[in-house]
Amino acid sequence: MKIRTQLIIIFILFLSAMIGIGIYSNYSLHVTEDYNQKLKDEKEMQRLVTHLQYRLAGISNDERGYLLTGDNSYTEGMKEKDKYDQQQALEDLPCLVLPSKTPYFNFVCNL
């Protein structure tokens, strides 16, 4: 083989390797972006659940305080904490989860 033929073959192999690496990098980037979006959705769901959990724990503490002491200031605390719409938070949660086979979740997400 001539040197020119060998150089052409090496150049073609190098070029095809670069194209293959580019295609793989592009695919890898898209997969990483998809996983990143899923992770963001899961973190948002976790944040909503934690917020709801703290609200319910606060209401429970106020109820316990009212039952133990009979002080009406605890009822005001419960009313203040109840301003947050827990039902709306619960309805927001299923929409963050992947589509479910449960008709209720699909109905709530399509509203």
Buried (B, 14 or more C-beta within 10 A) or exposed (E): EEEEEEEEEEEEEEEEEEEEEEEEEEEEEEEEEEEEEEEEBEEEBEEBBEEBEEBEEBBEBBBEBBEEEEEEEBEEBBEEBEEBEBEEBEBBBBBBEEEEEEEEBEEBBEE
